[in-house]
Amino acid sequence: MLNLIRGNIMSFENLGLSRELLIAIKKLGFNTPTEIQKISIPEIMEGKDIIGESSTGSGKTLAFGCGIVGQVIPKGGLQALVLTPTRELAEQVKESLRQISSQKSLKIIPVYGGVSINQQIKDIPKAQVVIATPGRLMDHLQRGTIDLSNIKILVLDEADRMLDMGFLEDVERIIMECPTNRQTLFFSATISRDIKRLANKYMIKPTSVTAEKMVDPDKLKQVYYDIPRNMKLSLLVHLLQTENSDLAMIFCNTRNTTDYVVKNLRANNIRAIAIHGGLTQNKRLKNIKQFNDAKAGILVCTDVAARGLHIDNVSHIYNYDISNDSNDYVHRIGRTARAGESGKVINLLTERDYNNFTKILDTYPSFTIENVKKPYLKKITAIITDNEKNSQDRKKYPPKSKNHSQRRNSSRNYYKNN
């Protein structure tokens, strides 16, 4: 694979774009291409296969969008396919592509689960571009309601996240449904071994392009508080009330914890909204829009929101739970300290977080994470959500199995020791 580093191209007019694309980009208010756009767009417009390593918010959607708009013919059937790991990212990519193609009448539709498949079945025959999640696209392929035989350009967006979520087998099946004579673009925050294997198997002499990380380490401050578990919520409320911040994101490891945090923040007069996989698609999109429009200043989320979603002006990241995966920690903190702005990451550690936090420090020894002394806190009485209560009940009273009587002695010892 060729590794390409290129510089000195400072305007979109130098990137080999059509007049209609330049007009659309100007209408969007973009004057200077980002690094990933400068180094990838010329190669994309020449029809080359690309492996692009670039973080969320770096401008990669515009980069591959230029290739799609340049190749796709209106009313010419389905010619471009973009695969994304999540429904939210599919919606964002759809909106971006519609803006980029404003001077060219293209039918662009999203295809994902959680909504009725019937409307998608009606829309697909009219589409020239489909943005899809792998699971729902596989449903359509099995039903015979989508034909990928005329795909000219295939894009895997946030490819590493897609494979992390277990979609490798589906992705390979989808790639094999597309014609071999196509352009293939992989964009990812990290280039894993699986992505390299996919590239070697399904791409033709791909060019590898890498953009520097968008996060400025000199402007990113990372701290942690080591506190008792029963004071975690009290500390979070205190910090949200005292820290001078723009938009803030709070990351939790589970849906139940996300709902618990949101309910308790609202009870303390802090405007917070949730994003996790248990919400309906309409609710998730509505909440994301509210946060992007600054109608709610706090977004509490699971890692589904850490990757792919483009959210500006995030000044603070709170890790209410420390991520189980060190890479996810990096993607979380990558939401702030961007485009020259300063940012702060605040980790709330309890005893159960020590192992995960140690893994992060071992994986990224260059990180400087300062220990901050716990301030005086007013104890907050937490409101337990129904899901949290059920979860605690399951831990306290695990269901009896069929062989419960045979294991009575070991069970008695278990409860005694726990």
Summary of the structure (lengths in Angstrom):
residues: 418
radius of gyration: 23.4
end to end distance: 54.5
largest distance: 78.2
contacts: 1332
relative contact order: 0.12
helix: 44%
strand: 17%
